[in-house]
Amino acid sequence: MSALHGSRSGSRPDDETFALRTVTPHVPVQPTGQAEPGTPGYEIPETPEAGWDMAASRRRSWVSRGVLFCILAIQAVLSLRLSNTAFQDEALYLTAGHAELAQLLHGTPLPKDYAAYFSGSPQLYPVLVALVDGRFGLSGARALSLVLMLATTGLLYTITRRLFSERAALAAAGMFAVTQSTIVMGHFATYDAMALFLLALATWIVVRTDRLPAVAGLLAVPVAVLAVGVKYASALYLPTILGLALLTAWPRRGARSAILRVLLLAAGVGALLAWGAHVTDLLAGVRQTTTDRVHGADSGPYLLEQSAKWGGLMFLTAVGGAISYVWRSRLNESPLARRLGNPGRTRRLLLGLLLCGTALLAPAYQIHLATVVSLFKHIGFGLFFAAPMAGVGVTRLIGAHFRHPQLGIMLWTATLCLGIQQADLRFGLWPDSARMIRTISARVDSHGHYLSSTPEVPAYYLRARTSHRQWQSVFGMEYKDEKGGYHAGDDAYRSAVRDGAFDLIVLDGLTNPRVDDIVAAAIQGNAHYRLIAELPFRNSAGTGRYRIWVRARG
């Protein structure tokens, strides 16, 4: 009988032979119970290259959609938790939209020439948001922005999945959803959310049609031009879309087709923009707010510091992702992916430079203008284009098979905490105007002339009683006195107050403190005005107060 079963006398089988036969029965054993000299004691059985299928599956799709839904839910909650009365920009666009609607529907003259100083067409987003505001109020107008930003995040996911992988797409969406720009723009009734959504849609069309004939890219033309119409500064990102049109089509359609695709897309966008400029009167607004914009006084180091604070972490993640992608292109963990064709290193380098470089456009442009105004929103535009590379960076940080998930969690948590803290600070910069509106509501009508630090806010909330043309801001004024004398700038404010030209004056000491002080000094000892209220408020910067004067009667 063999050694495996032992002898009839019940002697114990040889231990080594027993273990050998139990683990690998296929290995031959010498009659003496000893392995052949020089051979291993055991052999590891062969295993398949991969334990999963690289092809898409219904289960994987539902898991991915579930994770994306959670990301969008987090983004929505972060935006909806913000609360404040209308910011002056929101109030301005809503007021302008209602005025434009009144002109379109009833032929009512516009109170101001909005096209001359808006940084986007007043006939596009303001009209749309005014329709929503008329039905659902400010909350509805802000909800429109939230829907647009959620759609933008969804498009970012599909774009990144197309460019790289599903896991990178989820990481990109997760990072983008919790940045300050995304959170605030999702609860901000300005045209930024709509412009970014249209840019995202144009980008998605370009990436999605990379395998189709060159003319298919023309589908992105009207969307891209509409984005520029909504916000003129969107034109800054058109070269990125053209670059993506080239880099995505080149490996699949060849150099000739890719170049033709870019030329058709550029010609279509250029022709449609030229036609739009010819048939509209928007060039004055483009020059004043974009190409010939007045330069501010903010220093370059300060703007760099703010840019790094608001987008630096995600940008560095994108740079890390770009470097790792250039170094090693394979993003699928399956060893079978080695058999697939990978993009060349030159294309990978160009794609990394294009996406990461786009994130630097807004800071560079605002450093040129020397102004921090709207920088936090414009950074979000660049981060959208850098997000796919940030998604790659997160996946490389975590490693294959979720080797280091704690690193990805730490990075996302840091981005989340920064986004929440910065969004809360941003949304609390302006004072709650509810008490001020209640105080002045009974003192305005359709005939008076009013001065306010933020005239757009009362003009919006009290639009049923007063018109925007009746309100004067603290950012420049011209005045002709009773004797025919002409005054401009600071002297205009002093002269108008001296003559009692305003029926109501509302100062917050925050929007333009220098001019507020000039007006307050002119009021002091002036028999034309009496103080009716001092309303304290608290904002992110500390405390302040509304001071409200009315013209004395008699």
LUMROMAR-141938 format. One line per 5 residues: number of its first residue (from 0); their letters; for each residue x negated, y negated, z of C-alpha. Coordinates in steps of 0.25 Angstrom, whole numbers. Each point is the difference from the previous one (the first is absolute). Example, Ala and Ser with C-alpha at 12.3 -4.5 7.8 and 13.67 -1.06 7.14 Angstrom:
REM residues 2
0 = as = -49 18 31 | -6 -14 -2
This chain:
REM residues 554
0 = msalh = 0 0 0 | -5 -14 -3 | -6 -9 11 | 13 -9 -2 | 9 10 7
5 = gsrsg = -11 6 10 | -3 14 3 | 9 11 6 | -7 -2 13 | 5 -14 1
10 = srpdd = -14 -7 -1 | 1 -15 -3 | -2 -4 -14 | -12 -9 -3 | 3 -14 3
15 = etfal = -7 -7 -12 | 7 10 -10 | 13 -2 6 | 0 -15 -1 | -6 1 -14
20 = rtvtp = 11 9 -5 | 11 -8 7 | -4 -13 -5 | -4 4 -15 | 5 14 -3
25 = hvpvq = -5 -2 -14 | -15 -1 4 | -6 14 -2 | -6 6 13 | -12 10 1
30 = ptgqa = 3 14 5 | -9 -4 12 | 9 -11 4 | -10 -11 -3 | 0 -10 -11
35 = epgtp = -10 0 -11 | -12 -8 4 | 0 -14 -6 | 15 -1 -3 | 9 -9 9
40 = gyeip = 8 5 11 | 13 -6 -6 | 5 -7 -12 | 9 -12 -1 | 12 3 -9
45 = etpea = 2 -9 -12 | 10 -11 2 | 7 -8 -11 | -5 -14 -4 | 12 -7 5
50 = gwdma = 12 4 9 | 9 -10 -6 | 5 -4 -14 | -5 -14 -5 | 13 -1 -8
55 = asrrr = 11 -9 5 | 11 7 8 | 13 -3 5 | -4 1 15 | -12 -9 -2
60 = swvsr = 8 -10 -7 | 10 0 11 | -11 -1 11 | -6 -12 -8 | 13 -7 -1
65 = gvlfc = 3 2 15 | -13 -6 4 | 2 -12 -10 | 14 -2 6 | -6 -1 14
70 = ilaiq = -11 -10 -5 | 11 -9 -6 | 9 2 12 | -12 -5 9 | -2 -12 -10
75 = avlsl = 15 -4 1 | 0 0 15 | -13 -8 1 | 6 -11 -9 | 14 0 6
80 = rlsnt = -5 -1 14 | -5 -14 -4 | 10 -12 4 | 0 -15 -2 | 8 -10 -7
85 = afqde = -3 -4 -14 | -14 -4 -3 | -1 -13 -8 | -4 7 -13 | 12 10 1
90 = alylt = 9 -12 3 | -5 -7 -13 | 2 12 -9 | 13 3 5 | 5 -15 -1
95 = aghae = -6 -1 -14 | 7 13 -4 | 13 -5 5 | -2 -13 -8 | -4 7 -13
100 = laqll = 12 9 2 | 9 -13 1 | -6 -6 -13 | 2 13 -7 | 14 3 4
105 = hgtpl = 5 -14 2 | -10 -10 -7 | -3 -6 13 | -13 -9 -1 | -12 6 7
110 = pkdya = -4 -8 13 | -15 1 -4 | -8 5 -11 | -4 13 5 | -7 5 -12
115 = ayfsg = -10 -12 1 | -6 6 13 | 4 14 2 | -10 11 -1 | 10 9 -7
120 = spqly = 12 -3 -9 | 11 -5 8 | 10 7 -10 | -5 14 4 | -2 4 14
125 = pvlva = 7 -12 7 | 13 3 -8 | 0 15 3 | -3 -2 15 | 11 -12 0
130 = lvdgr = 10 10 -5 | -4 10 11 | 0 -11 11 | 14 -5 -4 | 5 14 3
135 = fglsg = -8 5 11 | -8 -12 6 | -14 -1 3 | -1 14 5 | 5 5 -13
140 = arals = -10 -8 -7 | -11 6 8 | 5 14 -2 | -2 -3 -15 | -14 -2 3
145 = lvlml = -1 13 8 | 6 8 -11 | -10 -6 -10 | -12 3 10 | 5 15 2
150 = attgl = 1 2 -15 | -14 -6 -1 | -5 10 10 | 7 11 -8 | -6 -4 -13
155 = lytit = -14 -1 7 | 2 15 4 | 4 4 -14 | -12 -8 -6 | -10 6 9
160 = rrlfs = 5 14 -1 | -1 -1 -15 | -14 -6 1 | -6 9 11 | 8 10 8
165 = eraal = 12 2 9 | -7 -1 13 | -7 -13 -5 | 13 -6 -4 | 6 3 14
170 = aaagm = -12 -6 7 | 1 -13 -10 | 14 -2 3 | -2 2 15 | -11 -10 1
175 = favtq = 7 -11 -9 | 13 2 8 | -5 -5 13 | -9 -12 -4 | 4 -14 4
180 = stivm = 3 -5 -14 | 10 12 -3 | 7 -1 13 | 2 -15 -1 | 4 0 -15
185 = ghfat = 10 10 3 | 8 -10 9 | -3 -13 -7 | 9 -6 -10 | -10 -5 -9
190 = ydama = -3 4 -15 | -13 8 4 | 7 13 3 | 7 0 -14 | -13 -4 -7
195 = lflla = -8 11 6 | 11 10 -3 | 0 -4 -15 | -16 1 0 | 2 14 6
200 = latwi = 10 4 -10 | -8 -5 -12 | -12 7 6 | 8 13 2 | 5 -1 -15
205 = vvrtd = -15 -1 -5 | -5 11 9 | 12 9 -3 | -1 -2 -16 | -15 4 0
210 = rlpav = 3 12 -9 | 10 -6 -9 | -3 -8 -13 | -6 -14 2 | 13 -7 -3
215 = aglla = 6 6 12 | -8 -9 9 | 8 -12 -6 | 11 4 10 | -8 -7 11
220 = vpvav = 0 -13 -8 | 13 -6 4 | -2 5 15 | -13 -7 1 | 4 -13 -6
225 = lavgv = 12 0 9 | -9 2 12 | -8 -13 -5 | 13 -7 -2 | 4 3 15
230 = kyasa = -13 -4 5 | -10 -7 -9 | -12 5 8 | 4 15 -4 | -8 -3 -13
235 = lylpt = -13 2 9 | 3 15 0 | 3 2 -15 | -14 3 -4 | 0 11 11
240 = ilgla = 13 6 -7 | -7 -1 -14 | -13 7 6 | 9 11 5 | 6 2 -13
245 = lltaw = -14 2 -6 | -5 9 11 | 12 9 1 | 2 3 -15 | -15 1 -4
250 = prrga = -2 15 5 | 13 5 -6 | 2 -8 -12 | -14 -4 -4 | -7 -13 -1
255 = rsail = 7 -5 -13 | 14 2 6 | -4 -6 13 | -6 -12 -6 | 12 -2 -9
260 = rvlll = 9 2 12 | -6 -11 7 | 0 -10 -12 | 15 3 -2 | 3 -2 15
265 = aagvg = -9 -13 0 | 6 -6 -12 | 14 3 4 | -2 -6 14 | -6 -12 -6
270 = allaw = 10 -2 -11 | 12 1 10 | -7 -10 10 | -2 -10 -11 | 14 1 -5
275 = gahvt = 5 -2 15 | -9 -12 1 | 6 -6 -13 | 15 2 3 | -1 -4 15
280 = dllag = -5 -12 8 | -8 7 10 | -14 -4 -4 | 0 -12 9 | 3 10 12
285 = vrqtt = -11 9 -5 | -10 -11 -1 | 4 -6 14 | 0 13 8 | -10 8 -7
290 = tdrvh = -10 -5 -10 | -1 -14 4 | 4 2 15 | -5 -10 10 | -12 5 8
295 = gadsg = 1 1 15 | -11 -1 11 | -1 14 5 | -15 4 0 | -5 13 -8
300 = pylle = -5 7 13 | 14 -2 7 | 7 5 -12 | -9 12 -1 | 2 3 15
305 = qsakw = 15 0 -2 | 0 9 -12 | -9 10 8 | 10 -1 12 | 12 2 -9
310 = gglmf = -5 10 -10 | -14 4 3 | 3 14 7 | 8 5 -12 | -10 -6 -10
315 = ltavg = -12 7 7 | 8 13 -1 | 2 -2 -15 | -15 -3 -2 | -3 13 7
320 = gaisy = 10 7 -8 | -6 -5 -13 | -14 3 4 | 4 14 3 | 8 2 -12
325 = vwrsr = -12 -5 -9 | -9 10 7 | 10 12 -1 | 12 0 -8 | 8 12 4
330 = lnesp = 11 -3 10 | 7 14 0 | -5 9 11 | 3 12 -8 | -13 6 -6
335 = larrl = 8 3 -12 | 0 -15 -3 | -15 1 -4 | 5 6 -13 | 8 -12 -3
340 = gnpgr = -6 -12 -8 | -4 -12 8 | -2 -14 -4 | -14 -5 -3 | -8 -7 10
345 = trrll = 1 -13 -8 | 15 0 -1 | 0 3 15 | -9 -12 3 | 8 -9 -9
350 = lglll = 13 4 7 | -6 -2 14 | -5 -14 -4 | 13 -4 -6 | 9 4 11
355 = cgtal = -9 -5 11 | -4 -12 -7 | 15 -4 -2 | 1 -2 15 | -11 -11 0
360 = lapay = 8 -8 -10 | 9 -7 10 | -10 -4 10 | -10 -5 -11 | 12 -8 -6
365 = qihla = 4 -6 13 | -15 -3 3 | 0 -8 -13 | 12 -8 5 | -5 -1 14
370 = tvvsl = 13 3 6 | 6 11 9 | 14 -2 -4 | 7 13 -4 | -13 7 1
375 = fkhig = 6 11 8 | 10 3 -10 | -10 0 -12 | -9 9 7 | 11 10 0
380 = fglff = 0 0 -16 | -14 4 0 | 1 10 10 | 11 7 -8 | -10 2 -11
385 = aapma = -11 5 9 | 10 9 8 | -2 12 -10 | -15 0 3 | 3 -2 15
390 = gvgvt = 8 13 -1 | -12 7 -6 | -8 -6 12 | 9 6 10 | 1 14 -6
395 = rliga = -15 0 -1 | -1 -5 15 | 9 12 5 | -7 10 -9 | 4 13 -7
400 = hfrhp = 11 8 7 | 2 -11 10 | -13 2 7 | -1 -13 7 | 15 -5 1
405 = qlgim = -3 -8 12 | -9 -10 -8 | 12 -3 -10 | 9 -2 12 | -9 -9 7
410 = lwtat = -2 -8 -13 | 15 -1 -3 | 3 -4 15 | -10 -11 -1 | 6 -5 -13
415 = lclgi = 14 1 7 | -3 -7 12 | -7 -12 -8 | 12 0 -9 | 10 -1 12
420 = qqadl = -8 -11 7 | -2 -8 -12 | 14 1 -5 | 5 -4 14 | -9 -12 0
425 = rfglw = 3 -4 -14 | 16 1 2 | -1 -9 13 | -8 -11 -6 | 12 -9 -3
430 = pdsar = 10 -4 11 | 14 5 2 | 8 -11 -6 | 14 5 4 | 1 -10 12
435 = mirti = -4 -11 -9 | 10 3 -11 | 11 0 10 | -4 -13 6 | -1 -7 -14
440 = sarvd = 12 7 -7 | 10 -10 4 | -9 -12 -3 | -2 3 -15 | 9 -2 -12
445 = shghy = -1 -2 -15 | -3 -15 1 | -12 -1 10 | -15 -1 -2 | -8 9 9
450 = lsstp = -15 3 3 | -5 13 6 | -13 8 2 | 7 11 -8 | 11 -5 -8
455 = evpay = 3 13 -7 | 5 6 13 | 11 -9 3 | 3 -2 -15 | 2 16 -1
460 = ylrar = 8 2 13 | 9 -13 -2 | 1 1 -15 | 15 -1 1 | -1 -14 6
465 = tshrq = -12 -5 -6 | -9 0 -13 | -15 3 -1 | -2 -14 -7 | 4 -7 13
470 = wqsvf = -12 6 8 | -14 -6 0 | -12 8 4 | -13 -4 8 | -9 4 -12
475 = gmeyk = 0 -13 -8 | 11 -11 -2 | 2 -12 -9 | 9 -11 5 | 5 -13 -5
480 = dekgg = 4 -10 11 | 12 -10 0 | -9 -11 -6 | -4 9 -11 | -14 3 5
485 = yhagd = -6 14 -4 | -6 9 11 | -6 13 -1 | -7 11 9 | -1 -4 15
490 = dayrs = 5 -14 -2 | 13 5 -7 | 3 7 13 | -3 -12 9 | 8 -9 -9
495 = avrdg = 12 9 -1 | 1 2 15 | -2 -15 2 | 12 -3 -9 | 9 11 6
500 = afdli = 0 8 -13 | 3 13 6 | 13 4 6 | -7 12 8 | -14 4 3
505 = vldgl = -5 14 4 | -14 2 4 | -6 13 5 | -15 -5 2 | -4 13 -7
510 = tnprv = 1 0 -15 | -8 -13 -3 | -4 -6 14 | -7 -12 -6 | 12 -6 -7
515 = ddiva = 9 4 11 | -8 -9 9 | 1 -11 -10 | 15 1 0 | 1 1 15
520 = aaiqg = -9 -12 2 | 9 -8 -10 | 12 4 8 | -5 -4 13 | 6 -13 4
525 = nahyr = 9 0 -12 | 14 -5 2 | 5 8 -12 | -2 14 7 | 4 7 13
530 = liael = -5 14 4 | 11 9 2 | -7 14 3 | -13 6 3 | 1 15 -2
535 = pfrns = -12 8 5 | -4 13 -8 | -11 11 0 | -7 5 -11 | -12 9 -3
540 = agtgr = -10 -12 2 | 6 -4 14 | 12 -10 3 | 5 -13 -7 | 13 -8 -1
545 = yriwv = 10 -5 -10 | 2 -15 2 | 13 -5 -6 | 3 -15 -3 | 13 -6 -6
550 = rarg = 2 -14 -5 | 7 -9 10 | 13 -5 -5 | 4 -15 1
